[in-house]
Amino acid sequence: MKSKLLLIFLFIFATQILNAQSYRNDASKKYAASPLSKRKKKERVYKKNIVKFNLTGLILKSAGFQYEHKISRKTSLALGLIYRPKGSWFLSHYYDTTTASTGYSQESKFMLASSRLRSFSITPEFRYYLGRQAPKGLYLAAFARLKFNKTQFTYHYYDDVNFVQRTALGILNENMIGGGVLFGYQLVTRKRLTIDFWFLGPWIGNQHVKLSSSVNANNINSLQQTFISQDMKAMLSKDHDIQWNSKGILTSFNYFDISARFLGINVAYSF
């Protein structure tokens, strides 16, 4: 009788051991199948510095660079520089060769065709990334912009003393300062290559315009000065009267303008 009871006890004990081992094996399989349920996935850490080159600026014969530095989890600061050496602008050749009606006089088209533009701009930005962390994903940026344009062009006039046609040099300086907002998306790859797209950036600013030309106005009659002034308005982005003095042309004025930074692409390297 005692031996039978001992055998039953050993059988029950062995069964419990096997059940416990089976439970541990099943639990370990579930843990192995879903480790993220037990452990938090490690988040990727992005580089804090990005140096960028503006591809779209090449269309306008300019070189653009930007440096961006991450300052917190979702924010960064950036500084952009764009320089365009003096040269003809993309419509100069069109005005030099077109025979179609453009609404401009022949002399206005001559001024536009002869124009040579040099430009420099500085654009600081503060960016806020809408995703998990900077500098990846959708962003909204507040920016300021300082832009300095200098355009040189030539125009014709008649010397009333010698009765011959001459050419003179006109200089148009446009200095702009303002600010706005920019919406874009930045893609960061594992190979440190970064592509920065911006879709639209409306901004408003003050523009100071100075138009000058050194010529002996005493040799140009008042009627001819009126014709030159009317033709020269084509060089201005805003309609304004041209002022003459004895030394030539000197016109200066300010106005507020609304503009936009349209679609653009930067390619970059992060470090």
Buried (B, 14 or more C-beta within 10 A) or exposed (E): EEEEEEEEEEEEEEEEEEEEEEEEEEEEEEEEEEEEEEEEEEEEEBEBBBBBBBEBBEEBBBEBBBBBEBEEEBBBBBEBBBEBEEEBBEEBEBBEEEEEEEEBEEBBBBBBBBBBBBBBBBBBBBBBBEEEBBBBBEBEBEBBBBBBBBBBBBBBBBBEEEEEEBEBBBBBBBBBBBBBBBBBBBEBEEEEEBBBEBEBBEBEBEBEBBBBBEBBBEBBEEEBBEBBBBBBBBBBEEEBEBEBEEEBBBBEBEEEEEBEBEEBBBEBBBE
